[in-house]
């Protein structure tokens, strides 16, 4: 497994408590939840991390995230892709 970067992170206690509750709900450690949230944010803004080449590592988010809606970037609505002829 590739060596993980170590990072000292200072958080507002209320932010930490909210992340800790979220982590508990998702059965993750706080550290794993922070990494999950960062990966989710990176994917949302179109800057996902490059896939790792180390065996046993994954940059994929779990599949329990909410599905994209038609308002999300990268999706198309049926009305926007209509192929009906004009007039």
Secondary structure by P-SEA (a helix, b strand, c coil): ccbbbbbbccccaaaaaaaaaaaaaacccaaaaaaaaaaaaaaaacccccccccccccccccccccccccccccccccccccccccc
